[in-house]
Amino acid sequence: MTHENNRSKGCGCGIGTFGIGSVIAMIISFTSWHSIPWMLFHGFLGWIYIIYYILTYGF
């Protein structure tokens, strides 16, 4: 048994534990508020923040 069998077979497309919703939320947050703490908080919320932003401010 080689070490290659124990490695994950993912595509390597992800950014750590952040999904695409979190990344989009972080981008929207930083461009809107210019604050790294808010960016991280909104990135944690992910799609919830994106839906809130669209409902509140529109596209």
Secondary structure as the mmCIF struct_conf table of DSSP 4:
data_model
#
loop_
_struct_conf.conf_type_id
_struct_conf.id
_struct_conf.beg_label_comp_id
_struct_conf.beg_label_asym_id
_struct_conf.beg_label_seq_id
_struct_conf.end_label_comp_id
_struct_conf.end_label_asym_id
_struct_conf.end_label_seq_id
HELX_RH_3T_P HELX_RH_3T_P1 HIS A 3 ASN A 6
BEND BEND1 ARG A 7 ARG A 7
BEND BEND2 GLY A 12 GLY A 12
BEND BEND3 GLY A 14 GLY A 14
STRN STRN1 ILE A 15 ILE A 15
TURN_TY1_P TURN_TY1_P1 GLY A 16 THR A 17
STRN STRN2 PHE A 18 PHE A 18
HELX_RH_AL_P HELX_RH_AL_P1 ILE A 20 TRP A 33
HELX_RH_AL_P HELX_RH_AL_P2 ILE A 36 LEU A 45
TURN_TY1_P TURN_TY1_P2 GLY A 46 GLY A 46
HELX_RH_AL_P HELX_RH_AL_P3 TRP A 47 TYR A 57
#
